[in-house]
Amino acid sequence: MKTVTLYTDGACSGNPGAGGWAAILLFGGHKKELSGGERATTNNRMELTAVIKGLEAMKEPCIVELYSDSKYILDALEKGWAVGWRKRGWVKGNKEPALNPDLWARLLDLCEVHKVNLHWVKGHASNEYNNRCDQLAVAEWKKLK
């Protein structure tokens, strides 16, 4: 399998509010930037959408090195929370409904296609690709204001 590096970020003006997402895929010497936005959304929905769109852009199963500043996504995947939510009918361990089940379902399905290795990167720090994703995501929500 090919190894692809994927950087993602989501941004929101107000929460909820106008939001944007961005993904950067790196493979060999190639770089592909993706971005989009929604008028009424949340930051977590945009973070999830960025990862989903990045994974959906891959034409075949890949090993994916995913870099995100979203602890919401990384913890839910790494600690198995999202899998548990799905098993319990999108109910969290505390009996509260899990948020964003539509997006989590898509992401979990994609994680069954690709081998996704998770990496946390500090947001708004010195990571070139995380910063670029943030710029793209912010530009998307600004288009919608």
C-alpha positions as CSV (number, residue, x, y, z in Angstrom):
1,M,0.0,0.0,0.0
2,K,1.1,3.6,-0.7
3,T,1.8,5.8,2.3
4,V,0.1,9.2,2.1
5,T,0.5,12.0,4.6
6,L,-2.7,13.9,5.4
7,Y,-2.9,17.2,7.3
8,T,-6.4,18.5,8.2
9,D,-8.0,21.4,10.0
10,G,-11.4,22.9,10.6
11,A,-12.3,26.4,11.5
12,C,-15.5,28.2,12.5
13,S,-16.6,31.8,13.0
14,G,-18.9,31.4,15.9
15,N,-19.7,27.9,17.1
16,P,-22.1,27.3,15.5
17,G,-21.5,29.7,12.6
18,A,-19.9,29.8,9.2
19,G,-17.2,27.1,9.0
20,G,-14.4,25.9,6.7
21,W,-12.4,22.8,6.4
22,A,-9.1,22.0,4.7
23,A,-7.0,18.9,3.9
24,I,-3.5,18.6,2.4
25,L,-2.4,15.3,0.9
26,L,1.3,14.6,0.4
27,F,2.5,11.6,-1.7
28,G,6.0,11.4,-3.2
29,G,6.6,14.8,-4.6
30,H,3.0,15.6,-5.1
31,K,0.8,17.9,-2.9
32,K,-3.0,18.3,-3.2
33,E,-5.0,20.9,-1.3
34,L,-8.7,20.5,-0.7
35,S,-11.1,22.9,1.1
36,G,-14.7,23.8,1.5
37,G,-17.2,25.3,3.9
38,E,-20.7,25.4,5.3
39,R,-22.8,28.4,6.4
40,A,-24.2,26.9,9.6
41,T,-21.9,24.4,11.3
42,T,-19.6,23.8,14.2
43,N,-15.8,23.6,14.5
44,N,-16.0,19.8,15.3
45,R,-18.1,19.2,12.2
46,M,-15.5,21.0,10.1
47,E,-12.6,19.1,11.7
48,L,-14.4,15.8,10.9
49,T,-15.3,16.9,7.4
50,A,-11.6,17.8,6.7
51,V,-10.5,14.2,7.6
52,I,-13.3,12.6,5.7
53,K,-12.7,14.6,2.5
54,G,-9.0,13.9,2.7
55,L,-9.5,10.2,3.0
56,E,-12.2,10.2,0.3
57,A,-9.8,11.8,-2.1
58,M,-7.6,8.7,-2.1
59,K,-8.3,6.4,-5.0
60,E,-7.2,3.2,-3.3
61,P,-6.6,1.9,0.2
62,C,-3.5,3.6,1.7
63,I,-1.5,3.8,4.8
64,V,-2.3,7.3,6.0
65,E,-0.2,9.4,8.4
66,L,-2.9,11.7,9.6
67,Y,-1.8,14.9,11.3
68,S,-4.5,16.9,13.1
69,D,-4.7,19.5,16.0
70,S,-8.2,18.1,16.9
71,K,-8.1,16.1,20.2
72,Y,-11.8,15.5,19.6
73,I,-11.0,13.4,16.5
74,L,-7.7,11.9,17.7
75,D,-8.9,10.8,21.1
76,A,-12.2,9.4,19.8
77,L,-10.3,7.3,17.3
78,E,-7.3,6.4,19.3
79,K,-9.2,5.6,22.5
80,G,-11.9,3.7,20.7
81,W,-14.7,6.1,21.8
82,A,-16.2,6.5,18.3
83,V,-16.3,2.7,17.8
84,G,-18.1,2.4,21.1
85,W,-20.6,5.1,20.2
86,R,-21.4,3.3,17.0
87,K,-21.8,0.0,18.9
88,R,-24.2,1.6,21.4
89,G,-26.3,3.3,18.6
90,W,-24.5,6.6,18.8
91,V,-24.8,6.9,22.6
92,K,-21.8,7.8,24.7
93,G,-20.7,6.0,27.8
94,N,-22.5,8.5,30.0
95,K,-25.8,7.8,28.1
96,E,-25.7,11.1,26.3
97,P,-26.2,11.1,22.6
98,A,-22.9,11.2,20.6
99,L,-22.6,14.4,18.5
100,N,-22.1,14.2,14.7
101,P,-23.0,10.5,14.2
102,D,-23.5,11.1,10.5
103,L,-19.8,12.2,10.1
104,W,-18.4,9.7,12.6
105,A,-20.1,6.9,10.7
106,R,-18.5,8.0,7.4
107,L,-15.1,8.4,9.1
108,L,-15.2,5.0,10.8
109,D,-16.1,3.4,7.5
110,L,-13.1,5.1,5.8
111,C,-10.8,4.0,8.7
112,E,-11.8,0.4,7.7
113,V,-10.6,1.1,4.1
114,H,-7.3,2.8,5.0
115,K,-4.8,2.1,7.7
116,V,-4.8,5.4,9.6
117,N,-1.9,6.3,11.9
118,L,-2.8,9.3,14.1
119,H,-0.5,12.2,15.0
120,W,-1.3,15.2,17.1
121,V,0.1,18.5,16.0
122,K,-0.1,21.7,18.0
123,G,-2.4,24.2,16.3
124,H,-1.3,27.6,15.3
125,A,2.3,26.7,16.0
126,S,5.3,26.1,13.7
127,N,3.9,23.3,11.5
128,E,3.9,24.5,7.9
129,Y,1.1,22.2,6.7
130,N,-1.1,22.6,9.7
131,N,-0.8,26.4,9.3
132,R,-1.6,26.2,5.6
133,C,-4.7,24.1,6.4
134,D,-5.8,26.7,8.9
135,Q,-5.4,29.5,6.3
136,L,-7.5,27.5,3.8
137,A,-10.2,26.7,6.3
138,V,-10.5,30.3,7.5
139,A,-10.6,31.6,3.9
140,E,-13.5,29.2,3.3
141,W,-15.6,30.5,6.2
142,K,-14.8,34.1,5.3
143,K,-16.4,33.5,1.9
144,L,-19.6,32.6,3.7
145,K,-19.9,35.6,6.0
